[in-house]
């Protein structure tokens, strides 16, 4: 996304016991720029937490500001109520980039980029930081939208619970490229390669209650979840 | 997907304390057909489990056969090693269907379909059932592919750990439609509506080691993750 600039002096995060990629370690990345780019392109994260050994995985929107990941919702949400108690959380963002078709069933795979973040979330109480987080949610999905819509009222601000997770203990895992077949299988008469996948958008649908004279804004008309690294 | 037929005598799953949708309960669905359709259209699930209160959320492929969800991988995988010990798991599949642009920042939302499954996974030891699961992984992603590729050798079969999770304690959550704005906001001169999203595929890329005379199969050339309910 063109609105995002990444620091050229990207930091290497130190892998920990839980964030280190163990399966196929050469796919692991600990560079904060690589991690931020995946987080900025993704739209939905999966939040994992456990209550008395019972795991829950809940999809939700998110935003990033610097080295903080924000999630939000109603104070009545079971997930947010649990997390604000200071328990451990694992947040995962995954983007599917392609199907990888091998000559054997066994070597079929997928190309993907994912980020896993570990830590404890804290409640954002400062109202300025809370507003900054809410802006990040909107701008993350629709750059330019925030300035056009009615901003949150103080009541809405109070009625939203925002949690912050430091992007300190995180890792990315990336698979790219063609299938790796067993050497003997390369002579099989089977098509092999990649079916590239992406998140596509089609023509916006106006709310039926919208007056006809309000045009579709450009960021909605040509919505494209472009890879951030194409511009940085 | 046209290869999938859903039983017209769909069962209602009984919501439990952990599977019942608590936030915005009218979005909850417990009908097995609705749950199966979402699982069959999705490609990646997020597997959540906890080891000593530490949650992990790992993306992976999956397959469904009847009322069983299968995941698989290397026996060396931390996730699979943990799960085969019989601990609780939560598996979530999410598909993003659209961005919902409201007139206020607060009422922005997303249209989505998600399924959450709770339970304990068991190791599939019967080799016939294991083969059926592996077929389901391939056919789930690429209907028709299984019959064209080299099937798993007995060594590959032995080297793959397959886990089965019953689709007994599960729920779907679905948001559709336009934004719901505060009544006073409908007069604001702000565009509102939906940007529809889907998983799109572009032209397949042949493996450089592929002989030129092998054509791209139809299921890869016109890859479409169509909604199963369009055919059933």
Boltz contact constraints between the chains, C-beta under 6 A:
constraints:
  - contact:
      token1: [A, 22]
      token2: [B, 78]
      max_distance: 6.0
  - contact:
      token1: [A, 23]
      token2: [B, 77]
      max_distance: 6.0
  - contact:
      token1: [A, 44]
      token2: [B, 94]
      max_distance: 6.0
  - contact:
      token1: [A, 44]
      token2: [B, 96]
      max_distance: 6.0
  - contact:
      token1: [A, 46]
      token2: [B, 46]
      max_distance: 6.0
  - contact:
      token1: [A, 46]
      token2: [B, 57]
      max_distance: 6.0
  - contact:
      token1: [A, 46]
      token2: [B, 92]
      max_distance: 6.0
  - contact:
      token1: [A, 48]
      token2: [B, 48]
      max_distance: 6.0
  - contact:
      token1: [A, 48]
      token2: [B, 55]
      max_distance: 6.0
  - contact:
      token1: [A, 48]
      token2: [B, 57]
      max_distance: 6.0
  - contact:
      token1: [A, 49]
      token2: [B, 55]
      max_distance: 6.0
  - contact:
      token1: [A, 50]
      token2: [B, 50]
      max_distance: 6.0
  - contact:
      token1: [A, 50]
      token2: [B, 53]
      max_distance: 6.0
  - contact:
      token1: [A, 50]
      token2: [B, 55]
      max_distance: 6.0
  - contact:
      token1: [A, 53]
      token2: [B, 50]
      max_distance: 6.0
  - contact:
      token1: [A, 54]
      token2: [B, 88]
      max_distance: 6.0
  - contact:
      token1: [A, 55]
      token2: [B, 48]
      max_distance: 6.0
  - contact:
      token1: [A, 55]
      token2: [B, 49]
      max_distance: 6.0
  - contact:
      token1: [A, 55]
      token2: [B, 50]
      max_distance: 6.0
  - contact:
      token1: [A, 55]
      token2: [B, 55]
      max_distance: 6.0
  - contact:
      token1: [A, 55]
      token2: [B, 90]
      max_distance: 6.0
  - contact:
      token1: [A, 56]
      token2: [B, 90]
      max_distance: 6.0
  - contact:
      token1: [A, 57]
      token2: [B, 46]
      max_distance: 6.0
  - contact:
      token1: [A, 57]
      token2: [B, 48]
      max_distance: 6.0
  - contact:
      token1: [A, 57]
      token2: [B, 57]
      max_distance: 6.0
  - contact:
      token1: [A, 57]
      token2: [B, 90]
      max_distance: 6.0
  - contact:
      token1: [A, 57]
      token2: [B, 92]
      max_distance: 6.0
  - contact:
      token1: [A, 59]
      token2: [B, 94]
      max_distance: 6.0
  - contact:
      token1: [A, 59]
      token2: [B, 114]
      max_distance: 6.0
  - contact:
      token1: [A, 77]
      token2: [B, 23]
      max_distance: 6.0
  - contact:
      token1: [A, 78]
      token2: [B, 22]
      max_distance: 6.0
  - contact:
      token1: [A, 88]
      token2: [B, 54]
      max_distance: 6.0
  - contact:
      token1: [A, 90]
      token2: [B, 55]
      max_distance: 6.0
  - contact:
      token1: [A, 90]
      token2: [B, 56]
      max_distance: 6.0
  - contact:
      token1: [A, 90]
      token2: [B, 57]
      max_distance: 6.0
  - contact:
      token1: [A, 92]
      token2: [B, 46]
      max_distance: 6.0
  - contact:
      token1: [A, 92]
      token2: [B, 57]
      max_distance: 6.0
  - contact:
      token1: [A, 94]
      token2: [B, 44]
      max_distance: 6.0
  - contact:
      token1: [A, 94]
      token2: [B, 59]
      max_distance: 6.0
  - contact:
      token1: [A, 96]
      token2: [B, 44]
      max_distance: 6.0
  - contact:
      token1: [A, 104]
      token2: [B, 149]
      max_distance: 6.0
  - contact:
      token1: [A, 104]
      token2: [B, 150]
      max_distance: 6.0
  - contact:
      token1: [A, 105]
      token2: [B, 138]
      max_distance: 6.0
  - contact:
      token1: [A, 105]
      token2: [B, 149]
      max_distance: 6.0
  - contact:
      token1: [A, 105]
      token2: [B, 151]
      max_distance: 6.0
  - contact:
      token1: [A, 105]
      token2: [B, 152]
      max_distance: 6.0
  - contact:
      token1: [A, 106]
      token2: [B, 152]
      max_distance: 6.0
  - contact:
      token1: [A, 106]
      token2: [B, 156]
      max_distance: 6.0
  - contact:
      token1: [A, 114]
      token2: [B, 59]
      max_distance: 6.0
  - contact:
      token1: [A, 138]
      token2: [B, 105]
      max_distance: 6.0
  - contact:
      token1: [A, 148]
      token2: [B, 190]
      max_distance: 6.0
  - contact:
      token1: [A, 149]
      token2: [B, 104]
      max_distance: 6.0
  - contact:
      token1: [A, 149]
      token2: [B, 105]
      max_distance: 6.0
  - contact:
      token1: [A, 149]
      token2: [B, 190]
      max_distance: 6.0
  - contact:
      token1: [A, 150]
      token2: [B, 104]
      max_distance: 6.0
  - contact:
      token1: [A, 150]
      token2: [B, 185]
      max_distance: 6.0
  - contact:
      token1: [A, 151]
      token2: [B, 105]
      max_distance: 6.0
  - contact:
      token1: [A, 152]
      token2: [B, 105]
      max_distance: 6.0
  - contact:
      token1: [A, 152]
      token2: [B, 106]
      max_distance: 6.0
  - contact:
      token1: [A, 156]
      token2: [B, 106]
      max_distance: 6.0
  - contact:
      token1: [A, 178]
      token2: [B, 207]
      max_distance: 6.0
  - contact:
      token1: [A, 185]
      token2: [B, 150]
      max_distance: 6.0
  - contact:
      token1: [A, 186]
      token2: [B, 209]
      max_distance: 6.0
  - contact:
      token1: [A, 190]
      token2: [B, 148]
      max_distance: 6.0
  - contact:
      token1: [A, 190]
      token2: [B, 149]
      max_distance: 6.0
  - contact:
      token1: [A, 191]
      token2: [B, 214]
      max_distance: 6.0
  - contact:
      token1: [A, 191]
      token2: [B, 216]
      max_distance: 6.0
  - contact:
      token1: [A, 191]
      token2: [B, 217]
      max_distance: 6.0
  - contact:
      token1: [A, 192]
      token2: [B, 207]
      max_distance: 6.0
  - contact:
      token1: [A, 192]
      token2: [B, 210]
      max_distance: 6.0
  - contact:
      token1: [A, 193]
      token2: [B, 204]
      max_distance: 6.0
  - contact:
      token1: [A, 193]
      token2: [B, 205]
      max_distance: 6.0
  - contact:
      token1: [A, 193]
      token2: [B, 206]
      max_distance: 6.0
  - contact:
      token1: [A, 193]
      token2: [B, 207]
      max_distance: 6.0
  - contact:
      token1: [A, 194]
      token2: [B, 205]
      max_distance: 6.0
  - contact:
      token1: [A, 195]
      token2: [B, 201]
      max_distance: 6.0
  - contact:
      token1: [A, 195]
      token2: [B, 204]
      max_distance: 6.0
  - contact:
      token1: [A, 195]
      token2: [B, 220]
      max_distance: 6.0
  - contact:
      token1: [A, 195]
      token2: [B, 223]
      max_distance: 6.0
  - contact:
      token1: [A, 196]
      token2: [B, 202]
      max_distance: 6.0
  - contact:
      token1: [A, 197]
      token2: [B, 199]
      max_distance: 6.0
  - contact:
      token1: [A, 197]
      token2: [B, 201]
      max_distance: 6.0
  - contact:
      token1: [A, 198]
      token2: [B, 200]
      max_distance: 6.0
  - contact:
      token1: [A, 199]
      token2: [B, 197]
      max_distance: 6.0
  - contact:
      token1: [A, 200]
      token2: [B, 198]
      max_distance: 6.0
  - contact:
      token1: [A, 200]
      token2: [B, 200]
      max_distance: 6.0
  - contact:
      token1: [A, 201]
      token2: [B, 195]
      max_distance: 6.0
  - contact:
      token1: [A, 201]
      token2: [B, 197]
      max_distance: 6.0
  - contact:
      token1: [A, 202]
      token2: [B, 196]
      max_distance: 6.0
  - contact:
      token1: [A, 204]
      token2: [B, 193]
      max_distance: 6.0
  - contact:
      token1: [A, 204]
      token2: [B, 195]
      max_distance: 6.0
  - contact:
      token1: [A, 205]
      token2: [B, 193]
      max_distance: 6.0
  - contact:
      token1: [A, 205]
      token2: [B, 194]
      max_distance: 6.0
  - contact:
      token1: [A, 206]
      token2: [B, 193]
      max_distance: 6.0
  - contact:
      token1: [A, 207]
      token2: [B, 178]
      max_distance: 6.0
  - contact:
      token1: [A, 207]
      token2: [B, 192]
      max_distance: 6.0
  - contact:
      token1: [A, 207]
      token2: [B, 193]
      max_distance: 6.0
  - contact:
      token1: [A, 209]
      token2: [B, 186]
      max_distance: 6.0
  - contact:
      token1: [A, 210]
      token2: [B, 192]
      max_distance: 6.0
  - contact:
      token1: [A, 214]
      token2: [B, 191]
      max_distance: 6.0
  - contact:
      token1: [A, 216]
      token2: [B, 191]
      max_distance: 6.0
  - contact:
      token1: [A, 217]
      token2: [B, 191]
      max_distance: 6.0
  - contact:
      token1: [A, 220]
      token2: [B, 195]
      max_distance: 6.0
  - contact:
      token1: [A, 223]
      token2: [B, 195]
      max_distance: 6.0
